[in-house]
């Protein structure tokens, strides 16, 4: 007979083991706080699913090699996966990336049950599909970035909180750091070498070191906030920062519509025969836009890939990085096509006729 264990209390123990350091990463390091936060969100989803569907979530501990029990558990976990993902898609309005990330977290928990908790529940969770979608990379153009940097009339229109968020956003677009790292810049991170200023930071997320030469506009912005003894840039919560940069872009007039392609179960989400929505460009901006803009600008300016990776902290086999390479190449191809147009016969004949 299969031994039953309540899933939710076990998930709480799993989270606690991450908090107290009993569970570690494969390299022996402690689990990062953001990962624990993700586990807590996953727990809340399972709790809501159990409550809304009036389903008591159970883990069955395997004690032997019984074919009948094996088939029963195979069906049980297949039904759980189908019902839970349907709940996320239809009732919670989630898309592939979020559902896939949630399933990965659940698989990690199940693996902990087998390996650390001493509760062997089998490997049925290995059959849980992890869906993934490629979301378009939204970046600022060089013209838009120059506008934020140099248009004083526009800056005067902004409130003090919006000016501060703009300053942080512009620096992020120029140096390519994540928001979590920008918010930690201190005076000791600024290094003088042979008349130049460099920013030296260790990434909070990847624990890798980055050294990047600071351009004059960044130095001018930093000079505005040197009175701070702790961090050089103003302290703004991530939520408020994302809200502010959307407002700034809206005030700049960047409200043109861009297609928003999202997928569920690998299929693009359609409604009445059309894509669900077209989002305004300003509403698509977030803290991630800074890093994406910086990397894309570096690549399109002709900077070698290995140098960009060195600055951005991407590894040589990073799939995420090559999405930027592909985007940068498509932008360069578009500009080259304009040049090629000059040498087409039709263009030549049209100019003669004029």
FENLIN-V948153 format. One record per residue. N is the residue number from 1. RES is the residue in one small letter. SS is DSSP state (2 for helix, 1 for strand, 0 for the rest). Layout:
N	RES	SS
N	RES	SS
This chain:
1	x	0
2	x	0
3	x	1
4	x	1
5	x	1
6	x	1
7	x	2
8	x	2
9	x	2
10	x	2
11	x	2
12	x	2
13	x	2
14	x	2
15	x	2
16	x	2
17	x	2
18	x	2
19	x	2
20	x	0
21	x	0
22	x	0
23	x	0
24	x	1
25	x	0
26	x	0
27	x	0
28	x	0
29	x	0
30	x	1
31	x	0
32	x	0
33	x	2
34	x	2
35	x	2
36	x	2
37	x	2
38	x	2
39	x	2
40	x	2
41	x	2
42	x	2
43	x	2
44	x	2
45	x	2
46	x	2
47	x	2
48	x	2
49	x	2
50	x	2
51	x	2
52	x	2
53	x	0
54	x	0
55	x	0
56	x	0
57	x	0
58	x	1
59	x	1
60	x	1
61	x	1
62	x	0
63	x	0
64	x	0
65	x	0
66	x	0
67	x	2
68	x	2
69	x	2
70	x	2
71	x	2
72	x	2
73	x	2
74	x	2
75	x	2
76	x	2
77	x	2
78	x	2
79	x	2
80	x	2
81	x	2
82	x	2
83	x	2
84	x	2
85	x	2
86	x	2
87	x	2
88	x	2
89	x	2
90	x	2
91	x	2
92	x	0
93	x	0
94	x	0
95	x	0
96	x	2
97	x	2
98	x	2
99	x	2
100	x	2
101	x	2
102	x	2
103	x	2
104	x	2
105	x	2
106	x	2
107	x	2
108	x	2
109	x	2
110	x	2
111	x	2
112	x	2
113	x	2
114	x	2
115	x	2
116	x	0
117	x	0
118	x	0
119	x	0
120	x	0
121	x	0
122	x	0
123	x	0
124	x	2
125	x	2
126	x	2
127	x	2
128	x	0
129	x	0
130	x	0
131	x	0
132	x	0
133	x	0
134	x	0
135	x	0
136	x	0
137	x	0
138	x	0
139	x	0
140	x	0
141	x	0
142	x	2
143	x	2
144	x	2
145	x	2
146	x	2
147	x	2
148	x	2
149	x	2
150	x	2
151	x	0
152	x	2
153	x	2
154	x	2
155	x	2
156	x	2
157	x	2
158	x	0
159	x	0
160	x	2
161	x	2
162	x	2
163	x	2
164	x	2
165	x	2
166	x	2
167	x	2
168	x	2
169	x	2
170	x	2
171	x	2
172	x	2
173	x	2
174	x	2
175	x	2
176	x	0
177	x	0
178	x	0
179	x	2
180	x	2
181	x	2
182	x	2
183	x	0
184	x	0
185	x	0
186	x	0
187	x	2
188	x	2
189	x	2
190	x	1
191	x	1
192	x	1
193	x	1
194	x	0
195	x	0
196	x	1
197	x	1
198	x	1
199	x	1
200	x	1
201	x	1
202	x	1
203	x	0
204	x	0
205	x	0
206	x	0
207	x	0
208	x	0
209	x	1
210	x	1
211	x	1
212	x	1
213	x	1
214	x	0
215	x	0
216	x	2
217	x	2
218	x	2
219	x	2
220	x	2
221	x	2
222	x	2
223	x	2
224	x	0
225	x	0
226	x	0
227	x	0
228	x	0
229	x	0
230	x	0
231	x	0
232	x	0
233	x	0
234	x	0
235	x	0
236	x	0
237	x	0
238	x	2
239	x	2
240	x	2
241	x	2
242	x	2
243	x	2
244	x	2
245	x	2
246	x	2
247	x	2
248	x	2
249	x	2
250	x	2
251	x	2
252	x	0
253	x	0
254	x	0
255	x	0
256	x	0
257	x	1
258	x	1
259	x	1
260	x	1
261	x	0
262	x	0
263	x	1
264	x	1
265	x	0
266	x	0
267	x	1
268	x	1
269	x	0
270	x	1
271	x	1
272	x	0
273	x	0
274	x	1
275	x	1
276	x	0
277	x	1
278	x	1
279	x	1
280	x	1
281	x	0
282	x	2
283	x	2
284	x	2
285	x	0
286	x	0
287	x	2
288	x	2
289	x	2
290	x	2
291	x	2
292	x	2
293	x	2
294	x	2
295	x	2
296	x	2
297	x	2
298	x	2
299	x	2
300	x	2
301	x	0
302	x	0
303	x	0
304	x	0
305	x	2
306	x	2
307	x	2
308	x	2
309	x	2
310	x	2
311	x	2
312	x	2
313	x	0
314	x	0
315	x	0
316	x	0
317	x	0
318	x	0
319	x	2
320	x	2
321	x	2
322	x	2
323	x	2
324	x	2
325	x	2
326	x	2
327	x	2
328	x	2
329	x	2
330	x	2
331	x	2
332	x	2
333	x	2
334	x	2
335	x	2
336	x	2
337	x	2
338	x	2
339	x	2
340	x	2
341	x	2
342	x	0
343	x	0
344	x	0
345	x	2
346	x	2
347	x	2
348	x	2
349	x	2
350	x	2
351	x	2
352	x	2
353	x	2
354	x	0
